[in-house]
Amino acid sequence: MAPDSKERYSEKDIEMSHRTDVKDAKCYSYEEALDLTGHGKYNYGLLFACFMVIVAMGIDIFGLGIIVTAATCDLKLSLQQIGVLSSMPFAGIIVMSYPWGYLSDTRGRRLVLLWAMAGSFVSAVLSSLSPNWQVLAALRFISSALSSAAESATYALLGECCNSRSRAKYMLLMTSALMLTPTLYYVWGYFITKLNFTFYIIGIAFRPWRLLTLVMALPLGIGALLLCFFRESPKFLAHVGRKEEAVAALKRMYEVNGGEGEYPVSELMGEDSKEEVGQLTLRSLWVQIAPLFQPPLLWRTLLLYYLTFVAYIANNSFAIILPTIFNVFFTTYASSSAGLGFCEVFASNPNTTTHEVEVECTGRIENNTIWAGCAHGLSFFVLNALISQCAGKRKALTIAILLLAAVAAIVIDLTGEALSGLVLFYIYLTTAMVFGIISSYFVTLYPTSYRGMVACLGMMVARLSAFTGTNVVSTAITDNCAATFYGAAGLVISGAIAAWFLPPDSEEVI
């Protein structure tokens, strides 16, 4: 009887083993399951939606300067009040960077984006009816604080819905969106501020600058609407224990991408939920941020934050006065018969001293500023799109861009000729191309539960450095122009050295 019993047990064991194999055949790792969804309409659609969200955020934050310039007469703004208004977007970003990172990693990328962009849209629309500059400042602070969620959550959402072959390219394409925003709001400002009308809404004189504010708010609403057609990040859902929803989201991606037959994945393996994810407690706040500054993440966190500091202080500190620099070239240089160097032309024009500028109360935007701003934004958009095709060589790109910018900064005033100096200054501003590369590292080098947080804290570092650098450059560049650029070159070179220690491009945290 024993042999027969043993034989029967073996047959049963074989049958159970077969059932296990069938089950395992539908159990995949996240990256395997994501690859099976294919690459098609869903990915392109999500790229467009996230692209629109980034454009909306860029217009909301950086386009405020156009609104303030056009509203100067109507709101009777002093230079001090203009300064306060212009600083509101940066204040909003600094205040909300940590909360958005926490909420993105604990509540969901899409959910955060949807509510943040919708709220920002409402606040931006209401700001078009501001009766005075104080209300306008408060509403723009709220608007930018909300829209700043896009700086991290979009990269995390898109990166977690793209396979490894296209992820880095998509991250760099997202940065192209920010390069495109100046072209949009400069063109809108050019045409809308040339209109001449006044009518009253609840006792408020509605003039062209208010219409411009409404038009610039529209991308926020469009971005929120587009997000309604997509699912939450499956990676996030699996990580917080909502595996059935994660599989359903992956299945939806598979269907939209044109997958044939039934989606083969029924279960995700290796996606255990992190302790306290989704629980709003003081301990969870500490759990969320502490690992970023502890081994094994400590070194890469400090490295990426230093690169963020270098890129943003080197670029934004000068970019903020870019219209002034263009204006100097089109006026002083064009009318001067003497051969002046770049810094000599810049220093010879009294309007380049930013704290002495007298704002002409015309309510219109100067043509030269419009066309120069459009050319700068559009050319950088194209350049960044081209660089995205080399996304597989992020480390080499970062080093090359920073070294090229450093050389340009050193040579700017050595040519002794303003035109070549202006061209070299343009090359120096290509430090902006590093922004997207750094953002891609925040996605690929950190576990799912920390991606939103590390990126949002990175944006806090970026805006604080830009705020500090702007104040330093605006006071030093007139009297110490050459020294300012030499200092910037040294800083950028230190960034290139730091980039040498970045991990290989093939290294990713899945």
C-alpha positions as CSV (number, residue, x, y, z in Angstrom):
1,M,0.0,0.0,0.0
2,A,2.9,2.3,0.7
3,P,4.1,2.5,-2.8
4,D,0.6,3.2,-4.2
5,S,0.1,5.9,-1.5
6,K,3.4,7.4,-2.4
7,E,2.5,7.4,-6.1
8,R,-0.8,9.0,-5.5
9,Y,0.9,11.7,-3.3
10,S,3.3,12.4,-6.1
11,E,0.6,12.9,-8.7
12,K,-1.3,15.3,-6.4
13,D,2.0,17.2,-5.7
14,I,2.6,17.5,-9.5
15,E,-0.9,18.9,-10.0
16,M,-0.4,21.5,-7.2
17,S,2.9,22.4,-8.7
18,H,1.3,22.9,-12.1
19,R,-1.3,25.2,-10.6
20,T,1.4,27.2,-8.8
21,D,3.3,27.6,-12.1
22,V,0.1,28.9,-13.8
23,K,-0.4,31.4,-11.0
24,D,3.3,32.5,-11.1
25,A,2.9,32.9,-14.9
26,K,0.7,35.9,-14.1
27,C,2.8,37.3,-11.3
28,Y,5.4,39.8,-12.5
29,S,7.7,42.5,-11.1
30,Y,6.6,46.0,-11.6
31,E,9.1,46.8,-14.4
32,E,8.1,43.5,-16.2
33,A,4.4,44.4,-15.9
34,L,5.0,47.9,-17.1
35,D,6.9,46.6,-20.2
36,L,4.0,44.4,-21.0
37,T,1.7,47.4,-21.3
38,G,3.6,48.5,-24.3
39,H,4.4,52.0,-25.3
40,G,1.7,54.0,-27.2
41,K,-1.3,56.3,-26.9
42,Y,-1.5,56.2,-23.1
43,N,2.1,57.2,-22.7
44,Y,1.9,59.9,-25.3
45,G,-1.3,61.2,-23.8
46,L,0.2,61.3,-20.3
47,L,3.3,63.0,-21.6
48,F,1.1,65.7,-23.2
49,A,-1.0,66.1,-20.0
50,C,2.1,66.4,-17.8
51,F,3.7,68.7,-20.4
52,M,0.6,71.0,-20.2
53,V,0.8,70.9,-16.3
54,I,4.5,72.0,-16.4
55,V,3.7,74.8,-19.0
56,A,0.8,75.9,-16.8
57,M,3.1,76.1,-13.7
58,G,5.8,77.9,-15.6
59,I,3.3,80.5,-16.9
60,D,1.7,80.9,-13.5
61,I,5.0,81.4,-11.7
62,F,7.4,83.1,-14.1
63,G,4.7,85.0,-16.2
64,L,3.7,87.1,-13.2
65,G,6.3,89.7,-14.2
66,I,4.4,90.5,-17.4
67,I,1.2,90.9,-15.4
68,V,2.9,93.2,-12.9
69,T,4.4,95.3,-15.6
70,A,1.1,95.8,-17.4
71,A,-0.8,96.4,-14.1
72,T,1.6,99.1,-12.8
73,C,-0.5,102.1,-13.8
74,D,-3.9,100.6,-12.9
75,L,-2.9,99.5,-9.4
76,K,-0.5,102.5,-8.9
77,L,2.4,100.3,-7.9
78,S,5.6,101.6,-6.4
79,L,8.9,99.9,-7.0
80,Q,8.8,98.4,-3.5
81,Q,5.3,97.0,-4.2
82,I,6.5,95.6,-7.6
83,G,9.3,93.8,-5.7
84,V,6.9,92.3,-3.3
85,L,4.5,91.1,-6.0
86,S,7.3,89.6,-8.1
87,S,8.6,87.6,-5.2
88,M,5.3,85.9,-4.4
89,P,5.8,82.9,-6.6
90,F,9.2,82.1,-5.1
91,A,7.7,82.5,-1.6
92,G,4.9,80.1,-2.5
93,I,7.3,77.5,-3.8
94,I,9.5,77.7,-0.7
95,V,6.6,77.4,1.7
96,M,4.9,74.4,-0.1
97,S,7.9,72.4,-1.3
98,Y,7.9,70.1,1.7
99,P,4.2,69.6,2.0
100,W,3.8,68.7,-1.7
101,G,6.6,66.2,-1.5
102,Y,5.1,64.5,1.5
103,L,1.6,64.4,0.0
104,S,2.9,63.2,-3.4
105,D,4.6,60.3,-1.7
106,T,1.7,59.4,0.7
107,R,-1.5,60.4,-1.1
108,G,-0.6,59.9,-4.7
109,R,1.0,61.8,-7.6
110,R,-2.1,62.3,-9.8
111,L,-4.4,63.1,-6.8
112,V,-2.0,65.9,-5.7
113,L,-1.6,67.3,-9.2
114,L,-5.4,67.2,-9.9
115,W,-6.4,69.2,-6.8
116,A,-3.3,71.5,-6.8
117,M,-3.8,72.6,-10.4
118,A,-7.6,73.0,-10.0
119,G,-7.0,75.1,-6.9
120,S,-4.3,77.2,-8.6
121,F,-6.6,77.8,-11.6
122,V,-9.4,79.2,-9.3
123,S,-6.9,81.4,-7.4
124,A,-5.4,82.7,-10.6
125,V,-8.8,83.5,-12.1
126,L,-9.8,85.4,-9.0
127,S,-6.6,87.4,-9.1
128,S,-7.8,89.0,-12.3
129,L,-10.4,90.8,-10.3
130,S,-8.0,92.0,-7.5
131,P,-9.1,95.4,-6.3
132,N,-5.6,96.3,-5.1
133,W,-2.0,95.0,-5.1
134,Q,-2.3,93.4,-1.7
135,V,-5.1,91.1,-2.8
136,L,-3.2,90.4,-6.0
137,A,-0.1,89.4,-4.0
138,A,-2.1,87.1,-1.7
139,L,-3.9,85.3,-4.5
140,R,-0.7,84.9,-6.6
141,F,1.0,83.5,-3.5
142,I,-1.8,80.9,-3.2
143,S,-1.8,80.2,-6.9
144,S,2.0,79.6,-7.1
145,A,2.1,77.6,-3.9
146,L,-0.5,75.2,-5.4
147,S,0.9,75.0,-8.9
148,S,4.4,74.4,-7.6
149,A,3.2,70.8,-6.9
150,A,3.9,70.2,-10.6
151,E,7.7,70.6,-10.1
152,S,8.0,67.1,-8.6
153,A,4.7,65.2,-8.9
154,T,4.7,65.3,-12.7
155,Y,8.1,63.8,-13.0
156,A,7.3,61.0,-10.6
157,L,3.9,60.3,-12.2
158,L,5.3,60.2,-15.8
159,G,8.5,58.4,-14.8
160,E,6.6,55.6,-13.1
161,C,4.3,55.1,-16.1
162,C,7.1,54.9,-18.7
163,N,9.3,51.9,-19.3
164,S,13.1,52.2,-18.7
165,R,13.8,52.7,-22.4
166,S,11.9,55.9,-22.6
167,R,12.0,57.2,-19.1
168,A,15.0,59.4,-19.2
169,K,14.0,60.9,-22.6
170,Y,10.6,61.8,-21.2
171,M,12.1,63.5,-18.2
172,L,14.2,65.7,-20.4
173,L,11.3,66.5,-22.7
174,M,9.4,67.7,-19.7
175,T,12.0,70.3,-19.1
176,S,11.4,71.6,-22.6
177,A,8.0,72.6,-21.4
178,L,9.6,75.2,-19.0
179,M,11.7,76.5,-21.9
180,L,8.6,77.1,-23.9
181,T,6.7,79.1,-21.4
182,P,8.4,82.5,-22.0
183,T,7.5,82.4,-25.6
184,L,3.8,81.9,-24.7
185,Y,3.4,84.6,-22.1
186,Y,5.5,87.1,-24.0
187,V,3.4,86.7,-27.1
188,W,0.2,86.8,-25.2
189,G,1.4,89.9,-23.4
190,Y,2.4,91.5,-26.7
191,F,-1.0,91.2,-28.3
192,I,-3.3,91.6,-25.3
193,T,-1.7,94.6,-23.8
194,K,-2.0,96.4,-27.1
195,L,-5.8,96.3,-26.8
196,N,-7.6,99.3,-25.4
197,F,-10.8,98.7,-23.5
198,T,-12.3,99.2,-20.1
199,F,-15.5,97.9,-18.6
200,Y,-16.7,97.3,-15.1
201,I,-17.3,94.1,-13.2
202,I,-18.6,94.4,-9.6
203,G,-17.2,97.9,-9.5
204,I,-13.7,96.8,-10.8
205,A,-12.3,98.4,-14.0
206,F,-11.6,95.4,-16.2
207,R,-8.6,96.3,-18.5
208,P,-6.3,94.4,-20.8
209,W,-3.9,93.2,-18.0
210,R,-6.8,91.5,-16.3
211,L,-7.7,89.7,-19.5
212,L,-4.1,88.7,-19.8
213,T,-4.3,87.3,-16.2
214,L,-7.3,85.2,-17.2
215,V,-5.7,83.9,-20.4
216,M,-2.6,82.9,-18.5
217,A,-4.7,81.0,-15.9
218,L,-6.4,78.8,-18.6
219,P,-3.5,76.3,-18.9
220,L,-3.9,75.5,-15.2
221,G,-7.5,74.5,-15.7
222,I,-6.7,72.6,-18.9
223,G,-3.9,70.7,-17.1
224,A,-6.3,69.6,-14.3
225,L,-8.9,68.6,-16.8
226,L,-6.5,66.4,-18.8
227,L,-5.4,64.6,-15.7
228,C,-8.9,63.3,-15.2
229,F,-8.4,61.0,-18.2
230,F,-5.5,59.1,-16.6
231,R,-5.0,56.8,-13.7
232,E,-2.8,57.1,-10.6
233,S,0.7,55.9,-10.8
234,P,0.6,52.0,-10.6
235,K,4.0,52.1,-8.9
236,F,2.6,54.3,-6.1
237,L,-0.6,52.2,-5.8
238,A,1.4,49.0,-5.5
239,H,3.8,50.5,-3.0
240,V,1.0,51.6,-0.6
241,G,-0.7,48.2,-0.7
242,R,-3.4,48.9,-3.3
243,K,-2.1,46.2,-5.6
244,E,-5.5,45.4,-7.2
245,E,-5.8,49.1,-8.3
246,A,-2.2,49.0,-9.5
247,V,-3.0,46.0,-11.8
248,A,-6.2,47.7,-13.0
249,A,-4.2,50.8,-13.9
250,L,-1.6,48.8,-15.8
251,K,-4.4,46.9,-17.5
252,R,-5.9,50.2,-18.6
253,M,-2.6,51.3,-20.0
254,Y,-2.3,48.0,-21.9
255,E,-5.8,48.5,-23.4
256,V,-5.2,52.1,-24.5
257,N,-1.8,51.2,-26.0
258,G,-3.6,48.7,-28.2
259,G,-2.6,45.5,-26.5
260,E,-4.2,42.4,-28.0
261,G,-5.9,39.8,-25.9
262,E,-6.1,39.8,-22.1
263,Y,-3.5,41.6,-20.1
264,P,-1.3,38.7,-18.7
265,V,-0.6,40.2,-15.3
266,S,-2.8,39.5,-12.4
267,E,-0.4,40.1,-9.5
268,L,2.7,42.2,-8.8
269,M,5.5,40.8,-6.8
270,G,8.1,42.6,-4.7
271,E,6.0,45.7,-4.0
272,D,5.5,45.5,-0.3
273,S,3.9,48.6,1.2
274,K,6.2,50.8,3.3
275,E,5.5,51.3,7.0
276,E,3.1,54.2,7.8
277,V,2.8,55.2,4.1
278,G,-0.5,57.2,3.8
279,Q,-0.8,58.0,7.5
280,L,-0.6,61.6,8.4
281,T,1.4,61.6,11.7
282,L,4.5,63.4,13.0
283,R,6.3,60.0,12.9
284,S,5.4,59.5,9.2
285,L,6.8,63.0,8.4
286,W,10.1,62.0,10.0
287,V,10.0,58.6,8.3
288,Q,9.5,60.3,5.0
289,I,12.5,62.6,5.1
290,A,15.0,61.1,7.4
291,P,16.2,58.3,5.0
292,L,17.2,60.9,2.5
293,F,19.9,62.1,4.8
294,Q,21.1,58.8,6.1
295,P,23.2,56.1,4.4
296,P,22.8,54.7,1.8
297,L,20.9,57.7,0.3
298,L,22.9,60.5,2.1
299,W,25.7,60.8,-0.5
300,R,23.5,61.0,-3.6
301,T,21.1,63.4,-1.8
302,L,23.9,65.8,-1.0
303,L,25.4,65.4,-4.5
304,L,22.1,66.1,-6.3
305,Y,21.2,69.0,-4.0
306,Y,24.6,70.6,-4.6
307,L,24.1,70.2,-8.4
308,T,20.6,71.7,-8.0
309,F,22.1,74.7,-6.1
310,V,24.8,75.2,-8.7
311,A,22.5,75.0,-11.7
312,Y,19.8,77.3,-10.4
313,I,21.9,79.9,-8.8
314,A,24.1,80.0,-11.9
315,N,21.2,80.3,-14.3
316,N,18.2,81.9,-12.6
317,S,20.3,84.6,-10.9
318,F,21.1,86.0,-14.4
319,A,18.0,84.9,-16.3
320,I,15.8,87.1,-14.0
321,I,17.5,90.3,-15.5
322,L,17.7,88.9,-19.0
323,P,15.2,91.5,-20.4
324,T,17.4,94.2,-19.0
325,I,20.4,92.8,-20.8
326,F,18.6,92.5,-24.1
327,N,17.4,96.1,-23.7
328,V,21.0,97.3,-23.1
329,F,22.1,95.6,-26.3
330,F,19.3,97.0,-28.4
331,T,19.8,100.6,-27.1
332,T,23.3,101.4,-25.8
333,Y,25.3,99.1,-28.1
334,A,23.3,100.0,-31.2
335,S,23.8,103.7,-30.6
336,S,27.4,103.6,-29.6
337,S,30.2,104.2,-32.0
338,A,33.0,103.1,-29.7
339,G,34.0,99.5,-29.4
340,L,32.8,98.5,-26.0
341,G,33.1,95.1,-24.2
342,F,30.1,93.3,-22.9
343,C,30.5,94.5,-19.3
344,E,31.4,98.1,-20.4
345,V,28.1,98.3,-22.4
346,F,26.2,96.8,-19.4
347,A,27.7,99.2,-16.9
348,S,27.4,102.3,-19.2
349,N,23.6,102.2,-19.2
350,P,22.0,103.5,-16.0
351,N,18.9,101.3,-16.5
352,T,20.9,98.2,-15.8
353,T,21.1,99.0,-12.2
354,T,18.0,97.1,-11.2
355,H,17.4,99.0,-8.0
356,E,17.4,102.3,-9.8
357,V,15.0,101.4,-12.6
358,E,12.1,103.8,-13.1
359,V,9.2,101.8,-14.4
360,E,7.4,103.6,-17.3
361,C,3.7,103.4,-16.6
362,T,2.5,102.6,-20.0
363,G,0.7,99.3,-19.4
364,R,2.4,97.9,-22.5
365,I,5.4,95.6,-23.1
366,E,8.3,96.9,-25.1
367,N,8.7,95.2,-28.5
368,N,12.4,94.4,-28.1
369,T,11.7,92.7,-24.8
370,I,9.0,90.6,-26.4
371,W,10.9,89.4,-29.4
372,A,14.1,88.7,-27.4
373,G,12.2,86.8,-24.8
374,C,10.4,84.7,-27.5
375,A,13.6,83.9,-29.3
376,H,15.3,82.9,-26.1
377,G,12.5,80.7,-24.9
378,L,11.8,79.0,-28.3
379,S,15.5,78.3,-29.0
380,F,16.1,76.8,-25.6
381,F,12.9,74.7,-26.1
382,V,14.3,73.3,-29.3
383,L,17.8,72.8,-27.9
384,N,16.5,70.9,-24.9
385,A,14.3,68.7,-27.1
386,L,17.4,67.8,-29.1
387,I,19.4,67.1,-26.0
388,S,16.7,64.8,-24.8
389,Q,17.6,62.4,-27.7
390,C,20.9,61.8,-25.8
391,A,19.1,60.9,-22.6
392,G,21.1,57.7,-22.2
393,K,24.2,59.8,-21.5
394,R,23.0,62.0,-18.7
395,K,26.2,62.1,-16.8
396,A,28.4,63.1,-19.8
397,L,25.8,65.7,-20.8
398,T,25.8,67.3,-17.4
399,I,29.6,67.6,-17.3
400,A,29.8,68.9,-20.9
401,I,27.1,71.5,-20.5
402,L,28.5,72.8,-17.2
403,L,32.1,73.0,-18.6
404,L,30.9,74.7,-21.8
405,A,29.0,77.3,-19.7
406,A,32.0,77.9,-17.4
407,V,34.2,78.6,-20.4
408,A,31.7,81.0,-21.8
409,A,31.4,82.9,-18.5
410,I,35.2,83.3,-18.4
411,V,35.5,84.6,-21.9
412,I,32.4,86.9,-21.9
413,D,34.3,90.1,-21.1
414,L,37.6,89.0,-22.6
415,T,36.5,89.4,-26.2
416,G,36.4,93.2,-25.9
417,E,33.3,93.2,-28.1
418,A,29.7,93.4,-26.9
419,L,28.0,91.3,-29.6
420,S,30.2,88.3,-29.1
421,G,29.8,88.8,-25.3
422,L,26.1,88.6,-25.7
423,V,26.4,85.4,-27.7
424,L,28.7,83.9,-25.0
425,F,26.2,85.0,-22.3
426,Y,23.5,83.1,-24.2
427,I,25.8,80.0,-24.2
428,Y,26.3,80.4,-20.4
429,L,22.5,80.3,-19.9
430,T,22.5,76.8,-21.3
431,T,23.0,75.8,-17.7
432,A,19.2,75.6,-17.8
433,M,19.6,72.3,-19.8
434,V,20.8,70.6,-16.6
435,F,17.5,71.2,-14.8
436,G,15.8,68.2,-16.5
437,I,18.7,65.9,-16.0
438,I,18.7,66.6,-12.3
439,S,15.0,66.0,-12.1
440,S,15.4,62.7,-13.9
441,Y,17.9,61.6,-11.3
442,F,15.4,62.3,-8.6
443,V,13.1,59.8,-10.2
444,T,15.6,57.0,-11.2
445,L,17.9,57.0,-8.1
446,Y,15.4,56.9,-5.3
447,P,12.8,54.4,-4.2
448,T,9.1,55.1,-5.0
449,S,8.2,56.3,-1.5
450,Y,10.9,59.1,-1.5
451,R,10.7,60.4,-5.1
452,G,8.2,63.2,-4.6
453,M,9.8,64.3,-1.3
454,V,13.4,64.4,-2.6
455,A,12.3,66.3,-5.8
456,C,10.2,68.9,-3.8
457,L,13.0,69.5,-1.3
458,G,15.3,69.9,-4.4
459,M,13.0,72.6,-5.7
460,M,13.2,74.3,-2.3
461,V,17.0,74.3,-2.6
462,A,16.6,75.6,-6.2
463,R,14.3,78.5,-5.4
464,L,16.2,79.5,-2.3
465,S,19.5,79.6,-4.2
466,A,17.9,81.5,-7.1
467,F,16.4,84.1,-4.7
468,T,19.8,84.5,-3.0
469,G,21.7,84.6,-6.2
470,T,19.4,87.2,-7.8
471,N,20.0,89.6,-5.0
472,V,23.8,89.2,-5.1
473,V,24.0,89.5,-8.9
474,S,21.6,92.5,-9.2
475,T,23.8,94.5,-6.8
476,A,27.2,93.3,-8.1
477,I,26.9,93.0,-11.9
478,T,27.0,96.8,-12.7
479,D,30.2,97.7,-10.8
480,N,31.8,94.2,-10.7
481,C,30.5,92.6,-13.9
482,A,33.7,90.7,-14.9
483,A,34.3,89.5,-11.3
484,T,30.6,88.3,-11.2
485,F,31.1,86.2,-14.2
486,Y,34.4,84.8,-13.0
487,G,32.8,83.8,-9.8
488,A,29.9,82.2,-11.7
489,A,32.4,80.2,-13.8
490,G,34.1,78.9,-10.7
491,L,30.8,77.8,-9.2
492,V,29.8,76.0,-12.4
493,I,33.2,74.3,-12.7
494,S,32.6,72.9,-9.1
495,G,29.3,71.6,-10.4
496,A,31.0,69.8,-13.2
497,I,33.4,68.2,-10.8
498,A,30.5,67.1,-8.6
499,A,28.7,65.6,-11.6
500,W,31.8,63.4,-12.2
501,F,30.7,61.5,-9.1
502,L,27.2,60.8,-10.4
503,P,26.4,57.1,-10.7
504,P,26.5,55.4,-14.1
505,D,23.6,56.1,-16.4
506,S,22.5,52.5,-16.2
507,E,22.0,52.6,-12.5
508,E,18.3,52.9,-11.4
509,V,16.3,52.2,-8.4
510,I,13.2,50.2,-9.5
